Amino acid sequence: MRVSLALGFASLMVAAPVMAQEAVFDVVNATSFGITGFYGSADGDVSWEENILGGQTLAPGASLSVNFDNGSGVCVYDLRAVFDDGDESVMQDVDVCSQKSVTLN
């Protein structure tokens, strides 16, 4: 696959107290392609949620704050990015509560 994925570890939470964690993170498009679709699925679910970009394109070099915090306490998601050339990438088992940045490059 032409697109490799690197997860940004700069904002990992260290020794977080026991409390509800927020599933809010940044998606960084470090590729040379626009991202036309970005989807999440709680770990174990068999279908993708709706496209969070809502018809917009995340341009190369751009970033977007994403909020998957729905009050369920779920932190582990599979993530799917669809690029403007039709290619797509899937990241599995991403802890979006502790992983505050997901970089596609």
N, C-alpha and C positions, 0 to 999 in steps of 0.2 A: 504494500500500500504506500502510495506516494506521501501521504500525510502521516507524520509521526506525532505522537501526543506526549506532552510533558506536563506534568502536574506541578504547579508552583507551590513550593513548600515554605515560602517566606513568611506566611502568616499563620503557621500552625499554632493551635492553642496548646499551652504547656500547663499541665497539672490543673486542668479546669475543675472547679468545684462541681459537686453534684447538683445540677440544676438543668432546666430546659435550655437546650442549645438552639441557636438560630441557624436555619438552613439557608443562609444568604452568602453568596460568593460572586466573584467577578469572572466573567468569561473573556479571555483575551485572544483575539484573532491575530496570531503572529505569522499567518500564512500569506501567500500572495493571491489568495482566492477569497471572494466574499462568502460569508456563511448565510444561507437563505433559510435554514431551518435549524432550530436547536430544541431538543426534546429531552425530557426526563422521565424516568420510570422508577418508582420505588423498587428497591432490590427484591426480586422474587415476582414482581408483576410481569405479566406477559404482553402488555400493550403499552405503547408510548402515550404520554399525555399530549395535549395540544402544543403546537409550535409556539414557543414563547416569544418568538420574534414577530409574530402576528403580521406576516407579509412584508416586513422590513428586511433589509440585508445588513449584516454586520460586516463592514468594510475591512479590508486588510489593514492591520495596525490599530484597529479600534477595539474598545472594550465595552462591556455592558454589565451592570450589576443585576444579578438574578436572585429572586427570592422564592425558594421552594418551601418556606416555612408556612405550613398549613395548620399548625397546632397539633399535629399527630405525633410529634417527637421523632419522626423518621429522619435519619441522617444519611443513610446509605442509599445512593441512587445509581442507576445506569444512565449514562448521558450519551446522546447521539447528536452529531453535527452533520448537516447536509450542506455541501458547497455548491457554488453557482455553476461549476462544471459537471455536476451530477455525482461526484464522488462523495462518500460519506465515511465517517469514523465513529466508532462506538467505544466508549470508556466504561468499564464495568466496575462496580463496587467502589464508587467514589464517595468518601465521607465528606459531604458538603458542609457539615457543621464545624469540622476542624480544618478542612481544606478551603481556605478563603479565596483561592485563585485557581482557575483551570485555564491553562494556556495551550492553544492548539498551534503547532508549528510544523 
